[in-house]
Protein backbone atom coordinates (compact mmCIF):
# COMPACT_ATOMS: atom_id res chain seq x y z
CA UNK A 1 0.00 0.00 0.00
CA UNK A 2 2.84 2.40 0.77
CA UNK A 3 4.41 2.25 -2.73
CA UNK A 4 1.01 2.97 -4.27
CA UNK A 5 0.74 6.06 -2.08
CA UNK A 6 4.17 7.32 -3.07
CA UNK A 7 3.47 6.61 -6.75
CA UNK A 8 0.16 8.48 -6.42
CA UNK A 9 1.94 11.81 -6.21
CA UNK A 10 2.14 12.32 -2.46
CA UNK A 11 5.27 14.47 -2.82
CA UNK A 12 4.91 15.84 -6.36
CA UNK A 13 2.31 16.83 -8.91
CA UNK A 14 1.53 14.16 -11.46
CA UNK A 15 1.78 16.85 -14.16
CA UNK A 16 5.58 16.75 -13.73
CA UNK A 17 5.67 13.18 -15.07
CA UNK A 18 5.93 12.18 -18.74
CA UNK A 19 2.55 11.56 -20.42
CA UNK A 20 2.87 7.75 -20.22
CA UNK A 21 3.41 7.80 -16.45
CA UNK A 22 0.62 10.33 -16.00
CA UNK A 23 -1.72 7.82 -17.64
CA UNK A 24 -0.40 4.99 -15.44
CA UNK A 25 -0.86 7.13 -12.31
CA UNK A 26 -4.48 7.78 -13.21
CA UNK A 27 -5.14 4.01 -13.00
CA UNK A 28 -4.04 4.04 -9.35
CA UNK A 29 -7.02 4.56 -6.98
CA UNK A 30 -4.66 5.95 -4.34
CA UNK A 31 -3.89 8.81 -6.73
CA UNK A 32 -7.45 10.08 -6.33
CA UNK A 33 -7.39 9.72 -2.53
CA UNK A 34 -4.07 11.59 -2.27
CA UNK A 35 -5.33 14.23 -4.70
CA UNK A 36 -8.44 14.70 -2.56
CA UNK A 37 -6.27 15.21 0.53
CA UNK A 38 -4.11 17.67 -1.40
CA UNK A 39 -7.22 19.62 -2.35
CA UNK A 40 -8.43 19.61 1.25
CA UNK A 41 -5.15 20.88 2.66
CA UNK A 42 -3.85 23.19 -0.07
CA UNK A 43 -6.89 23.88 -2.31
CA UNK A 44 -4.85 22.51 -5.26
CA UNK A 45 -5.50 19.32 -7.14
CA UNK A 46 -4.51 17.58 -10.36
CA UNK A 47 -8.07 16.52 -11.19
CA UNK A 48 -11.49 17.77 -10.18
CA UNK A 49 -12.29 17.13 -6.49
CA UNK A 50 -15.65 15.66 -7.56
CA UNK A 51 -13.89 13.11 -9.76
CA UNK A 52 -11.52 12.24 -6.90
CA UNK A 53 -14.43 11.76 -4.51
CA UNK A 54 -16.40 9.66 -7.00
CA UNK A 55 -13.50 7.32 -7.81
CA UNK A 56 -12.43 6.95 -4.17
CA UNK A 57 -16.05 6.16 -3.21
CA UNK A 58 -16.41 3.64 -6.04
CA UNK A 59 -13.14 1.91 -5.05
CA UNK A 60 -14.29 1.76 -1.41
CA UNK A 61 -17.66 0.31 -2.41
CA UNK A 62 -16.11 -2.29 -4.71
CA UNK A 63 -13.60 -3.43 -2.09
CA UNK A 64 -16.35 -3.57 0.55
CA UNK A 65 -18.51 -5.78 -1.67
CA UNK A 66 -15.58 -8.09 -2.41
CA UNK A 67 -14.81 -8.34 1.31
CA UNK A 68 -18.41 -9.13 2.18
CA UNK A 69 -18.54 -11.79 -0.52
CA UNK A 70 -15.37 -13.43 0.82
CA UNK A 71 -16.77 -13.40 4.36
CA UNK A 72 -20.05 -14.95 3.17
CA UNK A 73 -18.30 -17.69 1.24
CA UNK A 74 -16.03 -18.53 4.15
CA UNK A 75 -12.96 -18.57 1.88
CA UNK A 76 -10.03 -20.04 3.83
CA UNK A 77 -11.83 -19.85 7.17
CA UNK A 78 -11.57 -22.69 9.63
CA UNK A 79 -14.77 -24.33 10.83
C-alpha positions as CSV (number, residue, x, y, z in Angstrom):
1,X,0.0,0.0,0.0
2,X,2.8,2.4,0.8
3,X,4.4,2.3,-2.7
4,X,1.0,3.0,-4.3
5,X,0.7,6.1,-2.1
6,X,4.2,7.3,-3.1
7,X,3.5,6.6,-6.7
8,X,0.2,8.5,-6.4
9,X,1.9,11.8,-6.2
10,X,2.1,12.3,-2.5
11,X,5.3,14.5,-2.8
12,X,4.9,15.8,-6.4
13,X,2.3,16.8,-8.9
14,X,1.5,14.2,-11.5
15,X,1.8,16.8,-14.2
16,X,5.6,16.7,-13.7
17,X,5.7,13.2,-15.1
18,X,5.9,12.2,-18.7
19,X,2.6,11.6,-20.4
20,X,2.9,7.7,-20.2
21,X,3.4,7.8,-16.4
22,X,0.6,10.3,-16.0
23,X,-1.7,7.8,-17.6
24,X,-0.4,5.0,-15.4
25,X,-0.9,7.1,-12.3
26,X,-4.5,7.8,-13.2
27,X,-5.1,4.0,-13.0
28,X,-4.0,4.0,-9.3
29,X,-7.0,4.6,-7.0
30,X,-4.7,5.9,-4.3
31,X,-3.9,8.8,-6.7
32,X,-7.4,10.1,-6.3
33,X,-7.4,9.7,-2.5
34,X,-4.1,11.6,-2.3
35,X,-5.3,14.2,-4.7
36,X,-8.4,14.7,-2.6
37,X,-6.3,15.2,0.5
38,X,-4.1,17.7,-1.4
39,X,-7.2,19.6,-2.4
40,X,-8.4,19.6,1.3
41,X,-5.1,20.9,2.7
42,X,-3.8,23.2,-0.1
43,X,-6.9,23.9,-2.3
44,X,-4.9,22.5,-5.3
45,X,-5.5,19.3,-7.1
46,X,-4.5,17.6,-10.4
47,X,-8.1,16.5,-11.2
48,X,-11.5,17.8,-10.2
49,X,-12.3,17.1,-6.5
50,X,-15.7,15.7,-7.6
51,X,-13.9,13.1,-9.8
52,X,-11.5,12.2,-6.9
53,X,-14.4,11.8,-4.5
54,X,-16.4,9.7,-7.0
55,X,-13.5,7.3,-7.8
56,X,-12.4,6.9,-4.2
57,X,-16.0,6.2,-3.2
58,X,-16.4,3.6,-6.0
59,X,-13.1,1.9,-5.1
60,X,-14.3,1.8,-1.4
61,X,-17.7,0.3,-2.4
62,X,-16.1,-2.3,-4.7
63,X,-13.6,-3.4,-2.1
64,X,-16.3,-3.6,0.6
65,X,-18.5,-5.8,-1.7
66,X,-15.6,-8.1,-2.4
67,X,-14.8,-8.3,1.3
68,X,-18.4,-9.1,2.2
69,X,-18.5,-11.8,-0.5
70,X,-15.4,-13.4,0.8
71,X,-16.8,-13.4,4.4
72,X,-20.1,-14.9,3.2
73,X,-18.3,-17.7,1.2
74,X,-16.0,-18.5,4.2
75,X,-13.0,-18.6,1.9
76,X,-10.0,-20.0,3.8
77,X,-11.8,-19.8,7.2
78,X,-11.6,-22.7,9.6
79,X,-14.8,-24.3,10.8
